[in-house]
Amino acid sequence: MNQSSLPDNAVFPKPLLKGGAAAVLYNNGRANATFGFDFAELVSPPSRGGKAALGGKGNCGVKDVWAAAELGVSSGRFEAEVESHSVVFVILHDCK
C-alpha cells in the first residue's frame, strides 16, 4: 500500500481467534494526533460471519504491545496520542 494514499489517521483492527482484538493506530500526518475507535467497530471479516469481535462486551484491558505495558481498562472506546508518522499497537483482552 502506498503511504501517500492513506488518510492522516487510520485504525487497522483485527479480531483475534481466541477473543479480544488487536489494533494499530497509524498517524500519517505531520503533527501528533489523538484518535481512536469504538469497540463496536471491531467486527470479524464477512468470511467469519461479520460478528462483533468483542461479543458486545464493553470493558476491556488494553496492552501497548511495543511498550510491553498494561494501559488499564477502557470502556467502549480506546484513544491514544500517536506521534507524527508513527503507530500505536494495542491488544484488547479480558473483555467483560
Phi and psi in degrees as a GROMACS rama.xvg file:
@    title "Ramachandran Plot"
@    xaxis  label "Phi"
@    yaxis  label "Psi"
@TYPE xy
-73.4268  123.617  ASN-2
-56.827  -36.2686  GLN-3
-69.2911  -16.7452  SER-4
-88.1991  -4.80026  SER-5
-84.4401  149.67  LEU-6
-68.2568  167.888  PRO-7
-58.5616  -42.2631  ASP-8
-124.956  126.968  ASN-9
-139.22  146.357  ALA-10
-118.583  129.152  VAL-11
-116.302  98.1769  PHE-12
-92.0105  155.829  PRO-13
-146.934  110.312  LYS-14
-62.2872  143.212  PRO-15
-99.7871  143.412  LEU-16
-60.4961  -33.4269  LEU-17
-96.2169  18.7972  LYS-18
101.646  160.137  GLY-19
78.3248  -165.794  GLY-20
-159.309  157.931  ALA-21
-114.628  152.459  ALA-22
-150.731  140.964  ALA-23
-114.606  125.305  VAL-24
-101.223  120.729  LEU-25
-116.532  126.101  TYR-26
-109.89  107.218  ASN-27
-94.2353  3.70564  ASN-28
-83.4342  175.633  GLY-29
-87.9708  -5.66797  ARG-30
-133.246  158.864  ALA-31
-58.5581  149.98  ASN-32
-145.958  144.937  ALA-33
-106.335  123.305  THR-34
-157.991  173.135  PHE-35
-170.509  -151.629  GLY-36
-151.967  153.199  PHE-37
-85.3646  142.194  ASP-38
-59.0999  -32.1729  PHE-39
-63.6744  -19.7827  ALA-40
-75.1634  -14.9024  GLU-41
-86.1679  103.421  LEU-42
-126.702  152.508  VAL-43
-72.6956  159.027  SER-44
-63.6851  156.087  PRO-45
-53.3234  -32.9507  PRO-46
-66.2338  -16.5695  SER-47
-111.397  17.5762  ARG-48
100.651  -7.40842  GLY-49
60.937  30.2224  GLY-50
-87.6362  157.752  LYS-51
-60.2779  127.224  ALA-52
-63.9698  -30.6516  ALA-53
-102.727  9.32022  LEU-54
59.286  31.1337  GLY-55
77.2115  5.06432  GLY-56
-79.9651  136.968  LYS-57
-106.406  -8.36233  GLY-58
-119.669  120.757  ASN-59
-133.966  143.595  CYS-60
-70.3122  146.996  GLY-61
-124.511  126.982  VAL-62
-117.378  128.365  LYS-63
-81.0149  111.916  ASP-64
-63.7463  -50.1689  VAL-65
-72.5022  -30.3108  TRP-66
-85.0474  -9.1969  ALA-67
51.53  46.829  ALA-68
-134.124  138.031  ALA-69
-77.2465  133.418  GLU-70
-101.243  0.588722  LEU-71
102.121  -161.698  GLY-72
-106.877  134.421  VAL-73
-110.27  146.74  SER-74
-114.854  101.452  SER-75
78.6882  -17.5787  GLY-76
-155.295  147.427  ARG-77
-128.015  135.033  PHE-78
-134.45  151.174  GLU-79
-149.178  154.227  ALA-80
-85.5149  125.885  GLU-81
-115.73  125.868  VAL-82
-64.5717  157.599  GLU-83
-54.7109  133.51  SER-84
54.5935  42.5126  HIS-85
-140.299  178.939  SER-86
-136.703  158.463  VAL-87
-122.817  131.411  VAL-88
-119.325  116.643  PHE-89
-125.421  155.656  VAL-90
-118.215  129.691  ILE-91
-95.3279  129.554  LEU-92
-144.905  168.006  HIS-93
48.7538  47.6496  ASP-94
-75.8978  138.45  CYS-95
